[in-house]
Structures are given as C-alpha cells and as structure tokens.
Amino acid sequence: MSRGEAHARTLARNLALALFYTPSGPTSATTYKLMRRLKIQSQFQLDSRSDFTASAAPSSAEPTMSLQPDFGLNSRLFPPLPHIEREDIRTRVFTHRSYFARPTHVFEDRADDPSPDNEKFEHLGDSVLGLVVTSLMLEMYPGLRVGPSTKVRAMIVGNATLAEISVKYRLPEKLRLHPAQAVTLRASTNVQADLFESFIGGLYTEQGLVAVTQWLNPLFRPYAKAAYTVVRAQHGLPPVESPLASPTSSRGVPSPLNGDTNIGHLALFNQHLQKSDQRVEWVYSDHHPFGDMDVDTKGGIATPTSADDNRFAQGNKSTPVWSVQVLVDGRVFGRGRGNTKKAARNEAAKEGLAQLGVAFW
C-alpha cells in the first residue's frame, strides 16, 4: 500500500467514525470536503474503503455468553423454519442494504420508490421478537422480578443467540449482498442476527402474530431455560432442581399485625411538622411495648404504664413486633406498633395527627 493510499484510508476511517458516533453526522462542509478528497461518491463506497462494517464500528457491549439450549438428541426438537409464501416479501427479507447501496442519510423514501432492502423488516421483527419472548417468559417464570427478567431476556435476544439461530437455519446463505462485501458481511454476527429479525418481520407481515408465536415459542423455550439458569446462578441461587430452590409448602404469607396497611398518615404527619419546623424524635423498642401512655398536651414526656402490656404481641425473631413513640420538641405525641418500623411509625402518626388537630380518614 502506497503512502497516499494509506492516507486516504485513514481519512475514510475517520469519516466513517464521525458518521457513526455523531447522531446527526458531521457538518455537511466537513463531510463534503473529505468525500471530495477521497473521491467517494456514495456511503457504500465509504464503507468499502474504510472497512467500516468490519472494524470501524465499536463492538457491542452486550454479553456474548453462548447459551446451551437443549433441543434433544441431534437437535430433533429444533423447530423447522416457516415458509414465507409471498415472493416480494421473501426477496426483501433476504436483501441487505449493501445490495442496492442506497444513501443512508435520506430522511424518508418516496411513496413510489420505497427502500428495497430488509432494514424495515428487521426493525419490525425486533419489536415482534421482544413481545413474543417477554410473553413467553411471563408464562414460564411468572414470579421472576423485572430486574432479573431483563437480564434473562437480554441473553435470549442478544445478537450472539440470534446469529446462532440464523446460521442453524442457514439464512445467511440466501442473503443478497454487494459482491465486494459479501464474505465479510455474511460472516458478521450483527448481520446474521439482523437477518433473523428481518425474517420474523416478514413472516409477521404475511401471516400475523399467531404464526410467529407458534414458531418462536418452541424455538426460544430452551434458550429461556438456559438463560434463566445462568442468571439464577449469577444471583447466587441454587439450581431449580435443588430442594433448596423450592419453597416449603408450610410457608404461608404472613398476615400484617395491623389491618390498616395505609402509610399515608405518616407522610401527612411529617408534612405538617415540616411546615412548623418542629423537632421530631422516634423511640423504638423491639422487646416490649411502651405501655399505656397518657399523652401530656401541656409538655413533658409521659410515663408509660403497664396496664395494657398484655394486649401487645411480643413477636419473635422471624416476625418481630416494633413499638415506637413519637416525640415532638420533647413531648410525646403518639405511639404505635407494627411488624416493621414504618408500620409502627404510621400508627404513632395517627395519634400525632389527632394531637395536631388534623382531620384524616
């Protein structure tokens, strides 16, 4: 490679990176100047000169861990690829944007000249795939919380997984590409994954969500199980088959100590105290209640009595009972008890609101 060619290659790469990293692209003057110096006529030529698709774009930050789905002996449970009947849809599904090398900076296609590549099908397929996989996970793991569920789904629909499926179906072999980039693009994980999503979009367009779901559910169920196992281990939990992973049948839902689970009284109480800039102190006990307290409206801390001690539950280590009294500028305004400190504070806040003369329901 001559010095001039190396310089041109460097400029092309810099332009490619500028176009990639800047959402709106560099200024038109800069782009025009660089493209004139490189004698570049189209975005596709820019990609070819700079090897942008192969090396200039930064690698994805998504996890590349390969899942190990179980489709039975010799993958006999791997579902067959559905057939798209309409030839026009099928052709678009397998047409990469490099095949026609249309400019990528166009805002919108003309009504009489829509883009003939598969990017719109890929965009549609991505959304359909997300819907189907999310619904499948809700069916398989209804108790899975949103945080872990997001991790599981990211592994299932990640490019590494989709590219693997795409290759198993031999989809890249049918992809129409520009000859100059065919080898590189056909081997690209991103292109393989995008092609699979494009096929989903084409199938959805022709046959609807039911047909797509009937195909994707059995396809992704083993991947979902594998991803769930991985994320479960990441959270330090035993395998599902382990007895430790199954909740005991005797474990019930603990009933709250206080029937009223509304904690709005505490917020209302704090709101009124903040307005008057008064000092609040909460005194807790998890061993015994404070007893009957004659709230002194004239000031001073009232002395607890033991008249009602027997009616307060003592709780145990697994379900402690918290007792609390609230002091406002050194005066006792109320008391409360509950299975949590917050519940106890809310009960005390009710009495405090009464002392403040605040009406509540």
C-alpha positions as CSV (number, residue, x, y, z in Angstrom):
1,M,0.0,0.0,0.0
2,S,1.4,3.4,-1.0
3,R,1.7,6.3,1.3
4,G,-1.1,8.1,-0.5
5,E,-3.4,5.1,-0.3
6,A,-2.7,4.7,3.4
7,H,-3.5,8.4,4.0
8,A,-6.8,8.1,2.1
9,R,-7.7,5.0,4.1
10,T,-7.1,6.8,7.3
11,L,-9.3,9.8,6.2
12,A,-12.0,7.4,5.2
13,R,-11.9,5.6,8.5
14,N,-12.1,8.9,10.4
15,L,-15.1,10.0,8.4
16,A,-16.8,6.7,9.0
17,L,-16.2,7.0,12.7
18,A,-17.5,10.6,12.7
19,L,-20.7,9.4,10.9
20,F,-21.1,6.6,13.4
21,Y,-20.5,8.5,16.6
22,T,-22.3,11.7,15.8
23,P,-26.1,11.1,15.7
24,S,-26.7,13.9,13.2
25,G,-23.4,13.3,11.4
26,P,-20.6,15.8,11.0
27,T,-21.2,19.2,9.3
28,S,-22.0,19.0,5.7
29,A,-19.0,21.1,4.8
30,T,-16.6,18.7,6.6
31,T,-18.3,15.6,5.0
32,Y,-18.2,17.2,1.5
33,K,-14.5,18.1,1.9
34,L,-13.4,14.7,3.0
35,M,-15.5,12.9,0.4
36,R,-14.1,15.1,-2.4
37,R,-10.5,14.4,-1.3
38,L,-11.3,10.6,-1.3
39,K,-13.4,10.8,-4.5
40,I,-16.2,9.0,-2.6
41,Q,-19.5,9.1,-4.4
42,S,-21.7,7.1,-2.1
43,Q,-22.0,5.9,1.5
44,F,-21.4,2.4,0.4
45,Q,-18.0,3.3,-1.2
46,L,-17.1,4.9,2.1
47,D,-18.0,1.7,3.9
48,S,-15.9,-0.3,1.5
49,R,-12.8,2.0,1.6
50,S,-12.7,2.1,5.4
51,D,-13.8,-1.4,6.2
52,F,-16.4,0.3,8.4
53,T,-18.7,-2.6,8.7
54,A,-15.9,-4.9,9.7
55,S,-13.7,-2.8,12.0
56,A,-14.6,0.8,12.4
57,A,-17.8,0.3,14.4
58,P,-17.2,-0.3,18.1
59,S,-18.1,-3.7,19.4
60,S,-21.4,-4.2,21.2
61,A,-21.4,-4.0,24.9
62,E,-24.0,-6.8,25.2
63,P,-22.9,-10.1,26.8
64,T,-21.6,-12.7,24.3
65,M,-22.0,-15.7,26.5
66,S,-23.2,-18.7,24.5
67,L,-26.2,-20.4,25.9
68,Q,-26.6,-24.2,25.8
69,P,-30.2,-24.9,24.9
70,D,-31.4,-28.4,25.0
71,F,-33.2,-29.4,21.8
72,G,-32.9,-33.1,22.4
73,L,-30.7,-35.7,20.7
74,N,-29.3,-34.3,17.4
75,S,-31.5,-31.2,17.9
76,R,-34.6,-33.1,16.9
77,L,-36.8,-30.7,18.8
78,F,-35.4,-27.7,16.9
79,P,-38.5,-26.3,15.1
80,P,-38.4,-26.1,11.3
81,L,-38.3,-22.7,9.5
82,P,-41.7,-21.4,8.4
83,H,-42.2,-20.6,4.8
84,I,-43.0,-17.1,3.6
85,E,-45.3,-17.5,0.6
86,R,-45.1,-14.1,-1.0
87,E,-42.1,-13.7,-3.2
88,D,-41.9,-10.0,-2.8
89,I,-41.7,-10.3,1.0
90,R,-39.2,-13.1,0.8
91,T,-37.0,-11.2,-1.6
92,R,-36.9,-8.1,0.7
93,V,-36.2,-10.3,3.7
94,F,-33.0,-11.6,2.1
95,T,-31.8,-8.3,0.7
96,H,-29.1,-6.4,2.6
97,R,-28.8,-2.7,2.2
98,S,-25.4,-3.0,0.5
99,Y,-27.0,-4.8,-2.4
100,F,-28.5,-1.6,-3.8
101,A,-26.1,0.8,-2.0
102,R,-28.7,3.5,-1.4
103,P,-27.7,6.6,0.5
104,T,-28.3,6.2,4.3
105,H,-28.7,9.8,5.1
106,V,-32.2,10.1,3.4
107,F,-34.9,11.0,5.9
108,E,-37.8,9.3,4.1
109,D,-38.3,7.3,1.0
110,R,-40.6,8.5,-1.8
111,A,-44.0,6.8,-1.8
112,D,-43.4,5.5,-5.3
113,D,-39.8,4.3,-4.5
114,P,-39.6,2.6,-1.1
115,S,-36.3,1.1,0.0
116,P,-36.0,-2.4,-1.3
117,D,-33.8,-3.8,1.5
118,N,-34.7,-5.7,4.7
119,E,-34.0,-2.9,7.2
120,K,-37.7,-2.1,7.8
121,F,-38.5,-5.8,8.3
122,E,-35.6,-6.1,10.7
123,H,-36.9,-3.1,12.7
124,L,-40.3,-4.7,12.8
125,G,-39.0,-8.1,13.6
126,D,-37.0,-6.8,16.6
127,S,-40.2,-5.5,18.2
128,V,-42.2,-8.6,17.5
129,L,-39.4,-10.8,18.9
130,G,-39.3,-8.7,22.1
131,L,-43.1,-9.1,22.5
132,V,-43.1,-12.8,22.0
133,V,-40.1,-13.5,24.2
134,T,-41.4,-11.3,27.0
135,S,-44.8,-13.1,26.9
136,L,-43.0,-16.5,26.9
137,M,-41.0,-15.5,30.0
138,L,-44.1,-14.4,31.8
139,E,-45.7,-17.7,31.1
140,M,-42.6,-19.8,32.1
141,Y,-41.5,-17.7,35.1
142,P,-44.5,-15.7,36.4
143,G,-42.7,-14.9,39.7
144,L,-39.5,-13.6,38.1
145,R,-38.9,-9.9,39.1
146,V,-38.3,-7.3,36.4
147,G,-34.6,-6.8,37.1
148,P,-33.6,-10.5,36.6
149,S,-36.2,-10.9,33.9
150,T,-34.5,-8.1,31.9
151,K,-31.1,-9.9,32.2
152,V,-32.6,-13.2,31.0
153,R,-34.3,-11.5,28.1
154,A,-31.2,-9.7,27.1
155,M,-29.3,-13.0,26.8
156,I,-32.2,-14.7,24.9
157,V,-32.5,-11.9,22.2
158,G,-28.8,-10.9,22.2
159,N,-27.0,-10.9,18.8
160,A,-24.9,-13.9,19.7
161,T,-28.0,-16.0,20.2
162,L,-29.9,-14.7,17.2
163,A,-26.9,-15.1,14.9
164,E,-26.5,-18.7,16.1
165,I,-30.1,-19.4,15.2
166,S,-29.8,-17.7,11.9
167,V,-26.8,-19.9,11.0
168,K,-28.7,-23.0,12.1
169,Y,-31.4,-22.1,9.7
170,R,-28.8,-21.3,7.0
171,L,-30.3,-17.9,6.4
172,P,-27.0,-16.1,5.6
173,E,-26.5,-18.3,2.6
174,K,-29.6,-16.8,1.0
175,L,-28.7,-13.2,1.8
176,R,-28.2,-10.9,-1.3
177,L,-25.2,-8.6,-0.7
178,H,-22.9,-6.4,-2.7
179,P,-20.2,-8.7,-4.1
180,A,-17.4,-6.5,-2.7
181,Q,-18.5,-7.1,0.9
182,A,-20.3,-10.4,0.7
183,V,-17.8,-12.5,2.5
184,T,-17.3,-10.1,5.4
185,L,-21.0,-9.2,5.9
186,R,-22.2,-12.8,5.6
187,A,-19.8,-13.8,8.4
188,S,-20.8,-10.8,10.6
189,T,-22.7,-11.7,13.8
190,N,-24.7,-8.4,13.6
191,V,-25.7,-9.1,10.0
192,Q,-26.7,-12.7,10.8
193,A,-28.8,-11.5,13.8
194,D,-30.4,-8.7,11.8
195,L,-31.3,-11.2,9.1
196,F,-33.1,-13.4,11.6
197,E,-35.1,-10.4,12.9
198,S,-35.9,-9.5,9.3
199,F,-37.3,-13.0,8.7
200,I,-39.5,-12.5,11.7
201,G,-40.7,-9.2,10.4
202,G,-41.5,-10.7,7.0
203,L,-43.4,-13.6,8.5
204,Y,-45.3,-11.3,10.8
205,T,-46.3,-9.1,7.8
206,E,-47.6,-12.0,5.8
207,Q,-49.1,-14.4,8.5
208,G,-49.6,-12.4,11.6
209,L,-48.6,-12.8,15.3
210,V,-50.2,-16.2,15.8
211,A,-48.0,-17.8,13.2
212,V,-44.9,-16.1,14.6
213,T,-45.7,-17.1,18.2
214,Q,-46.3,-20.8,17.2
215,W,-42.9,-20.8,15.7
216,L,-40.9,-18.8,18.2
217,N,-42.3,-20.2,21.4
218,P,-40.9,-23.7,21.0
219,L,-37.7,-22.2,19.5
220,F,-36.9,-19.9,22.4
221,R,-38.2,-22.0,25.3
222,P,-34.9,-24.0,25.6
223,Y,-32.9,-20.7,25.3
224,A,-35.1,-19.2,28.0
225,K,-34.4,-22.1,30.4
226,A,-30.7,-21.9,29.7
227,A,-30.6,-18.1,30.3
228,Y,-32.7,-18.4,33.4
229,T,-30.3,-20.9,34.8
230,V,-27.3,-18.6,34.1
231,V,-28.9,-15.5,35.7
232,R,-30.1,-17.5,38.6
233,A,-26.5,-18.7,39.3
234,Q,-25.3,-15.1,38.9
235,H,-27.6,-14.2,41.8
236,G,-26.1,-16.9,44.0
237,L,-29.2,-19.1,43.9
238,P,-29.2,-23.0,43.7
239,P,-30.4,-24.8,40.5
240,V,-34.1,-25.1,40.1
241,E,-33.8,-28.9,40.6
242,S,-32.3,-28.4,44.1
243,P,-34.7,-28.9,47.1
244,L,-33.4,-25.7,48.5
245,A,-34.8,-23.8,45.5
246,S,-38.4,-24.9,46.1
247,P,-40.4,-23.0,48.8
248,T,-41.7,-25.2,51.5
249,S,-45.4,-25.9,51.5
250,S,-45.8,-24.8,55.1
251,R,-44.6,-21.3,54.3
252,G,-47.5,-19.0,54.2
253,V,-48.0,-15.3,53.6
254,P,-47.6,-13.6,56.9
255,S,-50.6,-11.5,57.9
256,P,-49.9,-7.9,58.8
257,L,-50.1,-7.1,62.5
258,N,-52.1,-4.0,61.7
259,G,-55.1,-4.4,59.5
260,D,-54.7,-0.9,58.0
261,T,-51.7,-1.1,55.6
262,N,-52.1,2.5,54.5
263,I,-49.0,4.5,55.4
264,G,-50.4,7.9,54.3
265,H,-50.8,9.1,57.9
266,L,-47.0,9.1,58.4
267,A,-46.5,11.3,55.3
268,L,-49.3,13.7,56.3
269,F,-47.8,13.9,59.9
270,N,-44.3,14.7,58.6
271,Q,-45.7,17.3,56.2
272,H,-47.4,19.2,59.0
273,L,-44.3,19.1,61.2
274,Q,-42.1,20.4,58.4
275,K,-44.3,23.4,58.0
276,S,-43.9,24.3,61.7
277,D,-40.2,23.4,61.7
278,Q,-40.6,21.2,64.8
279,R,-38.0,18.6,66.0
280,V,-39.2,15.0,65.8
281,E,-37.8,12.0,67.6
282,W,-38.8,8.4,67.2
283,V,-38.0,6.0,70.1
284,Y,-38.2,2.3,69.2
285,S,-38.4,-1.0,71.1
286,D,-38.5,-4.5,69.7
287,H,-38.6,-6.2,73.1
288,H,-41.7,-4.7,74.8
289,P,-44.2,-2.1,74.1
290,F,-44.1,1.3,75.8
291,G,-47.3,0.5,77.6
292,D,-50.2,2.9,78.0
293,M,-49.0,6.5,77.7
294,D,-51.0,9.4,78.9
295,V,-50.1,11.9,76.3
296,D,-49.4,15.2,78.0
297,T,-50.6,18.0,75.9
298,K,-49.0,20.6,78.2
299,G,-45.5,19.3,77.6
300,G,-43.1,16.8,79.0
301,I,-42.7,13.1,78.4
302,A,-45.5,10.9,79.7
303,T,-44.6,7.9,81.8
304,P,-45.6,4.6,80.3
305,T,-47.9,2.3,82.3
306,S,-48.2,-1.4,82.2
307,A,-51.9,-1.6,82.2
308,D,-52.2,-2.7,78.6
309,D,-48.9,-4.6,78.3
310,N,-50.6,-7.9,77.9
311,R,-52.5,-6.9,74.8
312,F,-49.3,-6.1,72.9
313,A,-47.8,-9.1,70.9
314,Q,-44.2,-9.7,71.7
315,G,-43.4,-11.2,68.3
316,N,-40.3,-13.5,67.7
317,K,-37.1,-13.4,65.7
318,S,-38.7,-14.1,62.4
319,T,-41.7,-11.7,62.9
320,P,-40.6,-9.0,65.3
321,V,-43.1,-6.5,66.6
322,W,-41.8,-2.9,66.8
323,S,-43.2,-0.4,69.2
324,V,-42.5,3.3,68.8
325,Q,-43.3,6.5,70.4
326,V,-43.0,9.9,68.6
327,L,-41.7,12.9,70.4
328,V,-42.2,16.4,69.0
329,D,-40.0,19.0,70.6
330,G,-39.6,16.6,73.6
331,R,-43.3,16.0,74.0
332,V,-44.9,12.6,73.4
333,F,-47.4,12.9,70.6
334,G,-48.3,9.3,70.0
335,R,-47.3,5.6,69.9
336,G,-47.7,2.7,67.6
337,R,-46.7,-0.9,66.9
338,G,-46.2,-3.0,63.7
339,N,-44.2,-5.7,62.0
340,T,-42.0,-3.0,60.5
341,K,-40.7,0.2,61.9
342,K,-42.5,2.1,59.1
343,A,-45.9,0.5,60.1
344,A,-45.3,1.3,63.7
345,R,-44.4,4.9,62.8
346,N,-47.6,5.2,60.8
347,E,-49.7,4.1,63.8
348,A,-48.0,6.6,66.0
349,A,-48.5,9.3,63.3
350,K,-52.3,8.7,63.6
351,E,-52.2,9.8,67.2
352,G,-49.9,12.6,66.4
353,L,-52.3,14.0,63.8
354,A,-55.0,13.9,66.4
355,Q,-52.8,15.9,68.7
356,L,-52.2,18.4,65.9
357,G,-55.9,18.7,65.3
358,V,-55.6,17.5,61.7
359,A,-58.6,15.7,60.3
360,F,-57.9,12.4,58.4
361,W,-59.7,9.4,57.1
